[in-house]
Amino acid sequence: MILEGRLQTPMRPGTYKDRANRAGGTEFVAPELVRGTLSQGFAFYRSLDHSFARALYLMFLVAEVHPFIDGNGRVERAWAFTASIPFEVFDTALATLRACHAFEQPVEAKLIAPHRGQA
């Protein structure tokens, strides 16, 4: 959905890269190593306890690997955002969005914010 408006472009946002990519003097992970690198990266991600640490790590992972032909920044921000939200809040928000989409009308949502100090 984030990349929906650009899916018809030649850049194919959100598609795993099939050629090397670079920014300035930085060359990113080779295409044949992307899936394995992400797999190992997500294994480490699952070991992190704090939502802020998870969000920062996902941003770092996508920025360093640059796994997609286009859309890396948008995916990075979306993953970091979802990683930073407590699961109870995210599940409620997602259910509300689905309900709004299904019924095409506003649905009241009561989100419970975490207490200070909680992840």
N, C-alpha and C positions, 0 to 999 in steps of 0.2 A: 504494500500500500504506500509506503514512503517513497518508493521509486516509480510508482505506477505511471506518472506523467512522462517519464523518460524512457520507458521500456521499449519504445519504438525507435529510439535513436541508435545510431551505429555503435555507440559506446557500450551498450548492453549493461546498464548499472545492476549491481548485485550478482553478476555472473562471475564465477571464479576466473581469474586471469589465465590466459593461455600463452602469454609471452612475458618476458621480464619487464618490470617497470621500475622507474627511478624518479626521484625528485632532487634536482640539483646534483650533488655528488653522492647522494644516498641511493644505493641499490637495495631493493627490498628482497624478501625471500623468493627464491626461484619457484616458478609455477609448479614444478613437480614435487616440491617440498611443502606447499601450502597446507594441504589437508592434514598431513602428519604433524606439522607445526601447530596448527589450530587444535588438533586433537590433544596433543600434549599440553598446550596452553589452557584448554578447558579443564583438563584434569587438575592442573594447579589451581585454576579459578574456583573449582568446587571445594578446595581445601580452605579457602578464605572465609573467615567468620563474619567480618563486618561489611555491611552493604557499601560503605564508602570505599573500602579497599577493593571490593569486587568491581565497582564502577570504574575506579582509576585503572585497575589492571586490564579491564576490557578495552578501555581507550588506548592503553599502551600496546596491547596485543594487536589490535587492528592497525594502529599507526605504524608499528614496526614490521608487521607481516605484509600489509597492503594486499589482502587476498583477492580483491575484486578488480575487474577492468575499470569500473567506474562506480562511484557511490560509497567509497570507503569512509569518508567523513560522515555521511549521513548514517551509515550502519554503525559506525563507532559511537556517535551520539545517541542513537536509539538504544543500542545495547547497554551503554553506560547508564542511561536514564532508567531503563527497566531494572538494571542490577541495583540501583540505588533506592528503589522503592521496596518497602517491606512487602512480603508476599501477600499478606491479608489485604492491604490497600490495593495492590496491583490486581489481585483476583476480583475484588469488588469493582474496581474501575473498568476492567475488561468485561465483566458481566454486564455492567451498565451500558457500555458502548455497544455490545452485541444486542442488548434489548432495544436500544434506540434504533439501531440499524434494522432489526427485524420488524419493529412496529412503526418505524418512520415517524416517531413522535417522542417528545422529551420524556425521560424516565428519571424520577428523583433518586439520587444516590446519596447515601450517608457514608462518607469515608471517615474512617477512624485514624487519626494521626497518631504516630507512635509517641510515647512519652519521651521527654528529653533524656538523652543518654542511651536510648535504645537504638539498635541498628535497624 
